[in-house]
């Protein structure tokens, strides 16, 4: 990526378009990731990503794979715009001395970007997780009711009585604001920072250096396929690296639990219980799903962002004459 500066409106538009395209393409995999991360030992509904998606389609229909997508599509524009524009902002100011950015400064820029984005990321993920995981909890209750019906005649009809009450993001938001205020939407803020700051520290320097390999000169942008592959590789690497933090964040932000599933009082309590009851491999739950989500998401994002779709449309606007 050349360090050529483009206008802030163009950065925001580019980041927003990139986020919308990326989320639309990979959301079903993200839903599978959330459900796999939330299921605990002894209460497993799904054995793999493909098993999760097949069962979701069977029980909830094709559009069941897009539960919570409206929240993401609404908020991903400001989230991705803030993340990408903030990284550019910090890189620009850290290189004002005219010297080439060191790895430490690239990491600092990524840290700043990750910190800024949680303003939008935390409530977005909070709402999305409730909607994504609702189907898993409802399916688990139906399964247990069916098993109880088979084992006892006194519970006949119990399976049919379990009906999922679908809630919307608006209803969840109103309830959280009513009961807990704005802090309710920021449940898991610490865990979100713990995930997104290291992610950005790894992702942005890695992407920038991989992308430079495809530049013929510092003033010429790398070909779009280089930006895409760089975004995919850097995104998947960073995603797997911080997956333990993502598991903790997902568990903490889930307001409803399945039958006999643990609740957590904070990051340390969640970490301890997962380690003791599910083992260290539990922190890698959904890692391959997350890599499959983040790789194309950031590959697409970087292509759209650095091709500069916004500049094309902004240049078409009539220029102001003094």
C-alpha positions in Angstrom: 0.0 0.0 0.0 1.3 3.4 -0.9 1.1 6.0 1.8 -0.8 8.3 -0.5 -3.4 10.2 1.5 -7.0 10.2 0.4 -9.8 12.3 1.9 -11.6 11.2 5.1 -15.0 11.0 3.4 -13.4 8.7 0.8 -11.8 6.5 3.5 -15.1 6.2 5.4 -17.1 5.3 2.2 -14.5 2.8 1.1 -14.4 1.2 4.5 -18.2 1.0 4.7 -18.6 -0.5 1.2 -15.8 -3.0 2.0 -17.6 -4.1 5.2 -21.0 -4.5 3.6 -19.7 -6.7 0.8 -17.5 -8.8 3.1 -20.2 -9.5 5.7 -22.8 -10.5 3.1 -20.4 -13.1 1.7 -19.3 -14.7 4.9 -22.1 -14.2 7.5 -23.3 -17.9 7.6 -19.8 -19.0 8.6 -19.7 -16.4 11.3 -23.0 -17.8 12.6 -21.5 -21.3 12.8 -18.5 -19.9 14.6 -20.7 -18.3 17.3 -22.7 -21.4 17.9 -19.7 -23.7 18.0 -17.9 -21.4 20.5 -20.9 -21.2 22.8 -21.7 -24.9 23.1 -20.2 -26.5 26.1 -19.1 -30.1 26.8 -22.1 -32.4 27.4 -24.4 -30.0 25.5 -23.0 -30.3 22.0 -25.5 -29.7 19.2 -23.0 -29.5 16.4 -19.9 -31.5 15.5 -18.5 -29.1 12.9 -19.1 -26.0 10.8 -20.8 -28.0 8.0 -23.0 -29.9 10.5 -24.0 -26.6 12.1 -25.0 -25.0 8.8 -26.9 -28.2 7.6 -28.9 -28.4 10.9 -29.6 -24.6 10.8 -31.0 -24.9 7.3 -33.2 -27.9 8.3 -34.6 -26.3 11.4 -34.6 -22.6 10.6 -34.6 -22.5 6.8 -32.0 -20.9 4.5 -32.5 -17.4 6.0 -31.8 -18.9 9.5 -28.1 -18.7 8.5 -28.4 -14.9 8.3 -29.9 -14.4 11.8 -28.3 -11.2 13.2 -27.1 -10.1 9.8 -29.2 -7.0 9.8 -27.3 -5.8 12.9 -23.9 -6.4 11.2 -25.0 -4.9 7.9 -26.2 -1.8 9.8 -23.2 -1.3 12.0 -20.3 -2.8 10.0 -20.1 0.3 7.8 -19.1 2.6 10.7 -17.0 -0.3 12.3 -14.9 -1.0 9.3 -14.7 2.6 8.3 -13.4 3.5 11.8 -10.9 0.6 11.8 -9.4 1.3 8.3 -9.5 5.1 8.5 -8.0 5.1 12.1 -5.1 2.9 11.0 -4.4 5.2 8.1 -4.7 8.2 10.4 -2.2 6.8 13.0 0.2 5.6 10.2 0.2 9.1 8.7 0.9 10.9 11.9 3.5 8.4 13.0 5.4 8.9 9.7 5.3 12.7 9.7 9.0 12.9 10.2 9.4 11.5 6.7 11.0 8.3 7.8 9.8 4.9 6.9 7.5 3.4 9.5 9.2 0.9 11.8 7.5 -2.3 12.8 6.9 -0.8 16.3 5.1 2.2 14.8 3.0 0.0 12.5 2.0 -2.0 15.6 1.1 1.2 17.4 -1.0 2.4 14.5 -2.8 -1.0 14.6 -3.3 -0.7 18.3 -4.9 2.7 17.9 -7.2 1.4 15.2 -8.3 -1.6 17.3 -9.0 0.6 20.3 -11.1 3.1 18.3 -13.3 0.4 16.6 -14.6 -1.1 19.9 -16.9 1.9 20.2 -19.0 0.3 17.5 -17.8 -3.3 17.6 -18.9 -4.1 21.2 -22.6 -3.3 20.9 -22.7 -4.7 17.3 -21.2 -8.1 18.5 -23.3 -8.0 21.6 -26.6 -7.9 19.6 -25.4 -10.2 16.9 -24.4 -13.0 19.3 -27.9 -13.0 20.9 -29.6 -13.4 17.6 -27.1 -15.9 16.2 -27.2 -18.2 19.2 -30.9 -18.1 19.8 -31.5 -21.0 17.3 -28.9 -23.2 19.1 -30.6 -22.7 22.5 -34.1 -23.3 21.1 -32.9 -26.5 19.3 -31.2 -27.8 22.4 -34.4 -27.3 24.4 -36.5 -29.1 21.8 -34.0 -32.0 21.8 -34.1 -32.3 25.6 -37.9 -32.1 25.6 -38.1 -34.9 23.0 -35.7 -37.1 25.0 -37.7 -36.5 28.2 -40.9 -37.4 26.3 -39.4 -40.7 25.2 -38.2 -41.5 28.7 -41.4 -40.6 30.6 -45.0 -40.7 29.6 -45.8 -37.9 32.1 -44.0 -35.4 29.9 -46.0 -36.3 26.8 -46.4 -33.3 24.5 -43.4 -31.5 26.1 -41.5 -31.4 22.8 -44.3 -29.6 21.1 -44.6 -27.1 23.9 -41.1 -25.7 23.3 -41.6 -22.9 20.9 -38.9 -20.4 20.2 -39.9 -16.8 20.8 -38.0 -14.8 18.2 -36.7 -11.4 19.4 -35.3 -8.6 17.3 -32.2 -6.5 17.8 -34.4 -3.5 18.6 -36.2 -5.4 21.4 -32.9 -6.6 22.9 -31.5 -3.0 22.7 -34.6 -1.5 24.4 -34.5 -4.1 27.2 -30.8 -3.6 27.9 -31.1 0.1 27.9 -34.1 -0.1 30.2 -32.5 -2.5 32.7 -28.8 -1.6 32.6 -28.5 1.6 30.6 -25.9 2.2 27.9 -23.5 -0.1 29.9 -25.7 -3.0 29.0 -24.8 -2.7 25.3 -21.1 -2.7 26.3 -21.1 -5.9 28.2 -17.8 -7.7 27.3 -16.0 -4.4 26.4 -12.8 -5.6 28.2 -12.9 -8.9 26.3 -13.5 -7.1 23.0 -10.5 -4.9 23.6 -8.5 -8.0 24.5 -9.4 -9.5 21.1 -9.4 -6.5 18.8 -6.3 -4.6 19.9 -4.0 -7.6 19.5 -5.8 -8.5 16.2 -5.1 -5.1 14.8 -1.5 -5.1 16.1 -0.9 -8.4 14.2 -3.1 -7.7 11.1 -2.1 -4.2 9.9 1.7 -4.5 10.0 1.5 -8.0 8.5 -0.9 -6.8 5.7 1.2 -3.7 4.9 4.5 -5.7 4.6 2.9 -8.5 2.5 1.2 -5.9 0.3 4.6 -4.2 -0.3 5.9 -7.3 -1.8 3.6 -6.8 -4.7 4.5 -3.1 -5.3 6.9 -2.3 -8.1 7.7 1.0 -6.4 6.6 2.8 -3.3 4.4 5.2 -5.3 2.5 2.5 -7.2 -0.3 0.5 -5.6 0.0 -3.3 -5.6 -2.3 -5.2 -8.0 -5.7 -5.9 -6.6 -5.1 -9.6 -6.3 -2.0 -8.9 -4.1 -4.1 -6.8 -1.8 -6.7 -9.5 -1.7 -4.3 -12.3 -0.9 -2.4 -10.1 1.6 -5.7 -9.3 3.4 -6.7 -13.0 3.4 -3.4 -14.2 4.8 -2.9 -11.4 7.3 -6.6 -11.7 8.4 -6.6 -15.4 8.9 -3.3 -15.4 10.8 -4.5 -12.6 13.2 -7.9 -14.3 13.6 -6.4 -17.6 14.7 -3.9 -15.9 17.0 -6.6 -14.1 19.0 -9.2 -16.9 18.8 -8.9 -17.7 22.6 -9.9 -14.1 23.3 -12.8 -14.4 20.9 -14.1 -17.5 22.6 -14.1 -15.7 26.0 -15.7 -12.6 24.5 -18.5 -14.7 22.9 -19.2 -16.5 26.2 -19.3 -13.3 28.2 -21.6 -11.5 25.7 -24.2 -14.3 25.6 -27.1 -13.2 27.7 -29.0 -16.6 27.5 -27.5 -20.0 28.2 -28.5 -23.5 27.2 -29.5 -26.1 29.8 -26.8 -26.7 32.4 -24.4 -24.3 30.8 -22.0 -22.2 32.9 -22.3 -18.5 33.5 -19.3 -16.3 34.0 -18.6 -13.2 36.2 -15.7 -11.9 34.2 -12.7 -12.6 31.9 -10.7 -14.5 34.6 -13.7 -16.5 35.8 -14.6 -17.4 32.2 -11.0 -18.4 31.4 -10.7 -20.5 34.5 -13.9 -22.4 34.0 -13.3 -23.1 30.3 -9.8 -24.4 31.1 -10.9 -26.6 34.0 -14.1 -28.0 32.5 -13.4 -28.1 28.7 -9.6 -28.1 28.5 -7.2 -25.9 26.6 -8.4 -26.9 23.2 -11.8 -25.3 23.9 -10.0 -21.9 23.4 -9.6 -22.9 19.7 -13.3 -23.6 19.2 -14.5 -22.0 16.0 -10.9 -21.1 15.0 -11.1 -22.4 11.5 -14.6 -20.8 11.0 -13.2 -17.5 12.2 -10.2 -17.8 9.8 -12.7 -18.6 7.0 -14.7 -15.5 7.9 -11.9 -13.1 8.4 -9.8 -14.1 5.4 -12.2 -13.2 2.7 -13.7 -10.4 4.8 -10.5 -8.5 5.0 -9.3 -9.6 1.6 -12.4 -8.0 0.1 -12.2 -5.0 2.4 -8.6 -4.2 1.4 -9.3 -4.6 -2.3 -12.3 -2.2 -2.1 -10.5 0.2 0.3 -7.3 0.5 -1.7 -8.8 0.4 -5.2 -10.7 3.5 -3.9 -14.3 3.1 -5.1 -15.2 6.2 -3.2 -12.7 8.4 -5.0 -14.2 7.4 -8.3 -17.7 8.6 -7.3 -16.5 11.6 -5.4 -14.5 12.7 -8.4 -17.7 12.6 -10.5 -19.4 15.1 -8.2 -19.5 18.7 -9.6 -16.5 20.7 -8.3 -17.2 23.8 -6.3 -16.0 26.9 -8.1 -14.6 29.8 -6.1 
